[in-house]
Amino acid sequence: MIFLRLYVDLINIVKNIELIKEHTKKDVMVVLKNNAYGTSSKELLKTLSYTKVKYIVYNTFDEYLKDKNYLDNFRILILSS
């Protein structure tokens, strides 16, 4: 069996979001799928709360329900039910 370990640099995520916002002069929508692909959407949402991200996009309503306690400062878009 092969195990894959993924490291997510939250500081670089913040830097990339700010760079995109600066370059485009637009709001950024962050798409969270499958618990951030298993890397913990909770930690990512805590980090995003320090940025100026306004929108979080979920693929399904069930995915949204798992994170709803961490979404006070975001607007939500759900793609399917």
C-alpha positions as semicolon CSV with decimal commas, in nm:
position;residue;x (nm);y (nm);z (nm)
1;M;0,000;0,000;0,000
2;I;0,126;0,347;-0,090
3;F;0,072;0,635;0,151
4;L;0,082;0,993;0,038
5;R;0,160;1,277;0,274
6;L;0,054;1,625;0,172
7;Y;0,187;1,940;0,334
8;V;-0,014;2,259;0,295
9;D;0,163;2,588;0,351
10;L;-0,114;2,815;0,482
11;I;0,110;3,121;0,467
12;N;0,163;3,067;0,095
13;I;-0,211;3,023;0,044
14;V;-0,268;3,364;0,202
15;K;0,012;3,518;-0,007
16;N;-0,132;3,368;-0,326
17;I;-0,482;3,496;-0,250
18;E;-0,350;3,845;-0,185
19;L;-0,143;3,833;-0,506
20;I;-0,446;3,729;-0,711
21;K;-0,660;4,002;-0,554
22;E;-0,392;4,263;-0,616
23;H;-0,344;4,159;-0,978
24;T;-0,713;4,121;-1,071
25;K;-0,867;4,387;-0,845
26;K;-1,150;4,136;-0,786
27;D;-1,287;3,939;-0,493
28;V;-1,167;3,580;-0,462
29;M;-1,399;3,281;-0,428
30;V;-1,240;2,982;-0,255
31;V;-1,376;2,641;-0,352
32;L;-1,366;2,381;-0,074
33;K;-1,426;2,025;-0,186
34;N;-1,411;1,702;0,012
35;N;-1,285;1,858;0,337
36;A;-1,018;2,047;0,142
37;Y;-0,918;1,715;-0,015
38;G;-0,862;1,566;0,327
39;T;-0,635;1,842;0,456
40;S;-0,894;1,986;0,701
41;S;-1,122;2,260;0,579
42;K;-1,149;2,380;0,940
43;E;-0,783;2,488;0,947
44;L;-0,808;2,641;0,602
45;L;-1,121;2,837;0,700
46;K;-0,949;2,970;1,012
47;T;-0,663;3,091;0,794
48;L;-0,897;3,241;0,534
49;S;-1,074;3,439;0,805
50;Y;-0,756;3,652;0,828
51;T;-0,770;3,736;0,458
52;K;-1,025;3,944;0,273
53;V;-1,186;3,640;0,112
54;K;-1,561;3,693;0,111
55;Y;-1,690;3,384;-0,066
56;I;-1,660;3,013;0,003
57;V;-1,795;2,769;-0,256
58;Y;-1,904;2,415;-0,174
59;N;-1,986;2,136;-0,414
60;T;-2,271;1,998;-0,201
61;F;-2,493;2,107;0,085
62;D;-2,358;1,818;0,296
63;E;-2,004;1,957;0,264
64;Y;-2,131;2,297;0,375
65;L;-2,304;2,147;0,679
66;K;-1,976;2,000;0,805
67;D;-1,816;2,347;0,809
68;K;-2,110;2,571;0,893
69;N;-1,979;2,650;1,243
70;Y;-1,669;2,813;1,091
71;L;-1,839;3,028;0,827
72;D;-1,957;3,336;1,015
73;N;-1,762;3,587;0,807
74;F;-1,815;3,436;0,461
75;R;-2,082;3,435;0,196
76;I;-2,164;3,083;0,075
77;L;-2,234;2,940;-0,268
78;I;-2,343;2,576;-0,299
79;L;-2,316;2,424;-0,647
80;S;-2,553;2,128;-0,607
81;S;-2,794;1,989;-0,350
